Amino acid sequence: TVYAINTTNNSIVDTIGIRNADGGITMSQGGNCVYTVHASAGTDSVKAFSVNYNNPIDNFVVNVDECPREVAVSPDDATLYVVNYVSDTISVVNSKAGVVIYTIDMNDPDHNSGIENIAVSTDGKKLYVVSSSNFRKCVYVFNSTATNYDLITTIPVGKYAGEIAIKQEPTVAIAYPEPTEETTSEENTTTAVIYDTLPNNTVFENTDVASDANTVAKEDN
């Protein structure tokens, strides 16, 4: 179930019944629809639901690669980016046509890159992708204006990074370690790594705020 919450009075204003939504969630910049990730029972897809009518939008179901984890939307609402953990790819989706228009392959022959989450800069020109792999331990930065989504750089971070947020001001991004059974209590006390050299934005796991800042979409697995 997805709950629509009015952040002015902290009340639930609507619910959207969604089956097998076991991945990420994001809201369109215009605040009129919710995109959900589905990875269970071989669904491997992204779906769109109307915030106002509690229904799928024109049967919007886009099949992506294996085990999608998170989804991010471009500032102009034209493009969705879906992180596929097992396939080690990022599906680039045209949100108007509802089709995958490009696939970014992480191209690591030795290890799965462990990509977990993704954020888009506020100008839409860069993608920041978090790797939770113990072999990589980095944030990948891609040029989303290039035809082939060229890799710009990788930024080393600590173990098991799982989340990414980009502040709505220039030059700050945060990679947040995802606690696991393998992390020690000491490692878990180091909650975030903050960089002063990364551009723009904000995306949090399972929570996104509409453009009017009065509605939050929250997924309940």
Buried (B, 14 or more C-beta within 10 A) or exposed (E): EBBBBEEEEEEEEBEBEBEBBBBBBBBBBEBBBBBBBBBEEEBBBBBBBBBEEBEBBEEBBBEBBEBBBBBBBBBEBBBBBBBBBEBBBBBBBBBEEBEBEBBBEBEBEEEBBBBBBBBBBBBBBBBBBBBBBEEBBBBBBBBBEEEEBEBBEBBEBBBBBBBBBBBEEEEBBBBBBBEEEEBEEEBEEEEEBEEEEBBBBBBBBBBBBBEEEBBBBBBEE
